[in-house]
Every structure is written in structure tokens, then in C-alpha cells.
Amino acid sequence: MKLIIESPKLDLRESTEEVVEQKFRKLEKLFDKIDKCEIVIKKEPKGLIDKFFVEAKLFVPGNVLFAKENADSFESAANEVALDLESQLRKYKDKLYEKRM
């Protein structure tokens, strides 16, 4: 799976990119036919607190799965997006196997 991480106007540390990569590489273990995953990370000030926005597109054969989340911390937003995509991927995989039978 090709993993593309974009962070416009936000300088990500290498350790942050590694955290993102670990979270989303787990999806490959669930379904090995993922073409690529595009992740966009944004940070926007909301009042006194900065909000992190994470959105991801997962390209699978014949479909694109999408999830987005915002939170006070980057880690929690990324984790929620990864969990949402995992759920969508399980449903997609189940539908594929139902069609084969």
C-alpha cells in the first residue's frame, strides 16, 4: 500500500509521521489489496484551543473509503480515523466475500 501523508501549513516531525504510518499500516493486515491511502492533517485555531483535523481516503478495488475527524490532540483524531476506516474496510471485505458465494 502506498501511504501519502500531507500536512499543508503544518510541519510534522518524523516521529509524528511514524505514528501515522503505524496506525494506517495496520489496515494492510486486514485487507491486502489496498492500493493507496491519502492522509491530510491540518491544525486550525478554534478559540483558545487548537483543533487537529485528520482525514483519510483509502483506495480499494472499485471503491474509495473516506473518514475524517477532529480533536484536541493529533493522536486521538488519527486514531478515530483509523478505527473508522477499519470498520468500513471490514464491511467492504464482507460484501466482497458475499458476492463471491
N, C-alpha and C positions, 0 to 999 in steps of 0.2 A: 504494500500500500504506500502510495506517495503521500507524504504529510506536508502540507503547506501552512505555515503559521505567519499571519500578517498582523502587524500592530501599528497602524498609522498613528503618527504623533506620539508614540509611546516607545521608549527604549527598553526592551526586555533584556533581562540578564540571562546568561547562559543557563543558570540553574532553573530559572522560570520556564525556559523553553524545554528543558529536560523533564520537568514536572508535567507539562502539557503533553509531551511526547509519550511519557509513560501511561498517562490516563487514556489516551486515544489509541495507543498500540494494543491495548487490551482487547479492543474491538476486533482486531485481526484474529485473535484466538477463537472468537465466537463465529466468525464468518470469514473465510479466506479469500473470497472473491471481491473484496472491496478494491475499487480502482484507485481512489484518492480521497483524502479528507482535507478540506479547506477550513481553517480556523481563523477567525478575526477577533482580536482582543482590543477593546477600547476602554479608556478611562475618561470619565466625564465628571466634572464637579457638580454635585447636587446639594446646594446649601453649604453646610459646613463639612459635609462628608463627601468624599469621592466615591463614585459608583463604578464598578467594573462591569463591562458588558462583554460577554463571550457568546459568539455564535459560530456554529459549525455546520458544514454541508458534507454529507457522506455520500459519495458516488458509488452506487452498486449497480449491477447489470439491470438496465431497464427502469431505474428509479433513482431519485435523489432524496435522501433523508435529511431533515433540517431540524435544528434545535437552537434555541437562544435563551439566555438567562442573564440577569443582572443581580449583583450582590455587593455587599460592602467590601468583601475580600475577593481577590482574583481566584484563589484556590476553591472557594465554595462555588463560585459561578462556573468555573471549569468542571468541577466535579458534578454539578447538577446537569450540565450539558452532556457530559459523557454518560451519565446514568440514563438520561432521556434517549440518547441515541442508542444505547444498549437495548433499551426496551423496544424501540422502533425496529431495531435490527432483528431482535428475536421474533417479532410479529412478521416481519418481511420474510425471514427464513422459514417460519411455519407455513406461510402462504405458498412459498415456493415448493415445499415438500408436499403440501396438499394437492397442488396442481399435478404433480408427478404421479400421484396414486390414482 
